[in-house]
Amino acid sequence: MGGVELDPYTDRYAARTRGMSASAIRALFAVASRPEVVSLAGGMPFIDALPLDAVGELVATMVRERGTVALQYGSGQGLPALREQICEVMALEGIEASPDDVVVTVGSQQALDLVTRIFCDPGDVVLAEAPSYVGALGTFSSYQADVVHVPMDDAGLIPAALESACEEMARANRTVKFLYTVPNFHNPAGVSLSVPRRDEVLAITQRYGIMVLEDNPYGLLGFDSDPVVALRGRTDEGVLYLGSFSKTFAPGLRVGWVLAPHAVREKLVLAAEASVLCPPQFTQTIVSDYLRTQPWQQQIKVYQEVYRERRDTILDALAQHLPEGTRWTRPAGGFYTWVTLPHGLDATAMLPRAVQGRVAYVPGSAFYADGSGTSMMRLSYCYPPPERIREGVRRLASVIDEELETRSTFADEPGTDLAPADVGVPEAVTAPGPDTA
Ligand code: PMP
C-alpha cells in the first residue's frame, strides 16, 4: 500500500506515552546490523569470552537437580541465596548491606523503571549528568519526569554545577526527586567520578535533601586499578544503588538489582510484584549457581583484558585517523568513548552517510533529554574485535573528512544554509533498544 500509516488508537493512549517514540535511528540500525557494517554503536558485552560449555553444564545440572524449584514462581524480592551473593559482589566496591535490602530485578533497566515509578510524579525533576544513559532517559520520560542535565568533565559530574542546579531548582520551587548518576566508566561519556568529588556530590545532595540513584553496571570493569568505593559505600543514607550481571556475566539472563534504604525496599517489592510478579526464578538460579561454582572473579578479569585491548585499539585508531579538532575521552574501564566532532559537525545528520560508509555509532543527541549534544557521538569498543575497530575508525574518519570537505566547499557560497535538512534528521533515540543499550 505505501503511504503514511496512521495509528487509529492515537487518541486513546495515556498521556505518559507521549514521551515514548520510536526513533528513525532504529531504522538505520536495522541496516547497521548487516555484517559489512562495523558497528561501534551497540553496547553489547563480548559474550564469546564466556566459557559456554561450563555454563551449559551448569544449566543442565541445575535443571536436572532443582528444575522443579527453578521453573516455579519465586519471591517478588528475589531468590534469598542470590541476594546474599549480591551482597558479596557489592562488598568488592566497599558496600556493606543486608540481603534483606536487596530487590532482584529484570536487569537494572527494570530497577530504573521501579525506582522512577515509586518516586516520580509527572513534572518532578530528575537531575542527571549531561550526557546520560539513553535507557534511563527513556524511563524518566515515560513517567513524565523532567530531566535537568548537570555538566561533567573528565573527572565526572562537576560538583559546582550540581550545586547551582540544586540552587536553581530550589529557587524555582521545583521538586527534585533524585540525582541519577553513573559514577564509573560512564555510559556514554566514558569518564569516572573522581574520589574527592564523590564526597562532594554526597555532601551537596544531602544538604539539599536530594536522593541519589547510583547506577553502576560497569564498576568492576576497570582496566587499571581496583574498584573505587561506591557512593553507597560512603553512606547508606539517601542512596539507591543499582547493579547488574549484564556486563560481568551475561545480559541475556536479565538479572540486576536495587539496594535501597529499608523503608523504600518494601515499596519497590510491591511495585515489582505489580510489574512482573517475581523476577525469573530460572535465570536467578543460573546466576546463583554460576557465582557459587564458577571462578566468576577470574571471568571478570578475562572481560577486563578483552575490553582493555579494545580500548587501547580504539584510542590508538582515533589518534591515528580522526582529523584535528576532534576530541574524545579516555575511558579507564567500561565500554565507551565519547567523541566531540570538529567545527560543530552534526553527528545525527552524518549518521546515514556513515552507515552508507559501513560504520555505525550512536549520535550524541540520544543522550540528552533536550536533544542537544548534536556534535557528539558515542563509540562502543566492547563488541567488535580489534581489527574491526580499526577498520571502523578508518571508515568513520573518511566520513568525517568528507563532511568537512563538503562544509568547506559550501561555506564559500554566500547564503548557503548548512543545516542538514536534505538528509532528514532522525529523531532522538528515546528508548534504548538492544542496539543502543
Ligand atoms: N544502566 C546503564 C548505565 C547501562 O549502560 C545499561 C545497559 N547498557 C543499563 C543500565 C541496563 O542494563 P541491564 O538492564 O542489562 O542490567
Residues whose N, C-alpha, C, O or C-beta is under 5 A from the ligand:
A	BS01	PMP	G43 V106 G107 S108 Q109 Y133 V182 N187 D215 P217 S244 S246 P251 G256 A437
